[in-house]
Amino acid sequence: MKKNTAKTTSTQASADPSRQLWDVLIVGGGTAGLGAALYAARYNLKTIIIAKDFGGTGNEAHLVDNWIGEPGITGMDLMNKFIAHVKQLGVTFVEGTATVAKKEKNQFRTTVTSGEKTTTFLSKTIFLCSGMKHNKLGVPGEEAFSKKGVSYCYTCDAAFFKGKVAGVVGGSDAAGQAALLLAEYATKVYVFYRGEKIRAEPITAERVYSNPKIMVMHKTNVIEIKGDRFVTSVKLDNGKEIKLDGVFVQIGAAPDPTLAKMLGVALNERNFVMVDKENRTNVPGVFSAGDMTDGTTLKQFITSAADGSKGAQQAYLYLQKQHGKEGKVVMY
């Protein structure tokens, strides 16, 4: 996935961040994590945010038309604005993957890996905001041709299909957006969807069905991806084989419950973190926000940002009660 190049150097603390006790440690650099970081900093909480890729899957959005006040902005540009705003408040950014999280009395110990380096951070509270990972088809050829014609990021790879034929698997709004972007480059775009009609937002669906370059194949499943060095065709469950140069898989995503399980956080049957209306989990001091929670069925930038801000307020109140934390409360 294309990385967000926004500068994320710490301005909050000159000392080694691994030798400090943080009020708030946030795992995840997408909208929820950045929203939590912004509000935590406004509550004067010592805040660190850890992510492998700042901006998260928000970087992949070709066109964001539903973030109020910024119609038509790209996901990358919107994420850059979020990052810059959070930086202004002095939040410390650390690039890496959180692999272990444990609660020890009233503190949390989080292990972060970056390349061959492993670092441990201590915090009084922890936020789980790592979003979701793309689902895979699980068909022959998918793994073999990953990055050789099989892609999960249409904004990253669409431009490589200029003058070629591409396919999109899925019927969601993301699948519709993928088809529309690909149609700007490719000579033809197939959409393979198992349902009778794609379930994208009405305006997206209308654009897909009216685009002469896009052909939607309903009640159809891809059962194999074929090729030599690169993808050359897909085999369908109706017996047909469609020649194309690449396949974009857009069939949803699922959360990674690893850290939540380590912390003893309650999950629902689909491994989404269970939170209350204030984004608190069942474990004191652990908060969660955004797409990985069961708190909202509307997985959007605006709901993720709201989740993060609500959780940050609760972290402030928790710290006041548990640690006598004094901070400047900013409500607006």
C-alpha positions, 0 to 999 in steps of 0.5 A: 500500500502506498505510504503516507509521506507526511512528516511524523517527527515527535515534537512533544518530548526530546527524551527517549520515548521508551523511557517515559510513562505515557498517559495515552498510548494509541495503536493505529494511525488512521482516522480513529487513532488520529482523532483520539490523539488530537483530543487526548492532546487537547486534554493535556495528556502525554500522548504517543501514537504507534502505527506502521502506516500513518493515515491507515486505509484512509490513504487508499480512498480515491475520492472522499466526498463525505468529509464535511467541509472538504468535498472532493478531497483525496484520502491521502490529502485528508490524512495529511491534514489530520497528521499535520493537525495532530503534530501541531499539538505535540503528539509523539509519533512512532513508526512500527507494529505493536506486537504485544500488549499487557496490563500490569496493575494499572499500567500497560506495556506495549512492545513495538517492532520496526524492522529488526528493532524491538522497543517497549513503551509504558502507558497509563491507558491504551487505545486500540484503533488499528482498523481492519485488514482486507479480506481475501478471496481464498481462491487458487492463484490469489497468493501466487499473483499477489502484486503481480496483477492481484491488488487490494488497493485500487488507489495505489495501483489503478494507474498501472492499468492504463490501456489494459483490462481490469477486474474488480471483485465485490459489490460494495461502495469500495468496489464501485469506487475501484471500478470508476477509478480503473475506468479512467485508465483501463480500456475495460473494467469487469465487476464480478459480484455474487449478488443481483445488484451492486450495493454501493451508495446510490450515486456510486452505483448509478455511475458504475452502471452508466459508465460504458467502460464498466461491465457488471457481471451479477451472480458471479464468483471468481473461483480461480486467478490464472496467469504466467508471470502476471495475471492473464485471466480469471475463471468464473463459477459459471464456466466462463474464463475472462481475459484480463490483466489484473484483479482488484479484490474489494470484498470487505475487511476484518479486524485483527483481534490479537492485541485485544485478546492479549489484554482480555478485551471482550470481542463479539462473534466476528472479533470486533471489539465490544465497546460502550457508547463512550468507547470504553472496553470491559478492561479499565484503561483500555479504549477502542475506536473506529472500524475495529469496534462493534460500536457502529455499523457505519464505517466512515471517516466521520464516525471513526473520528467521533469514536476517537474523540469520545474515547479520549475524553473517557481516558482523561476522566479515567486518569483523573480518577485513577491517577489524579491526573491534572489537565486542562479540559478543552470542550470545544 
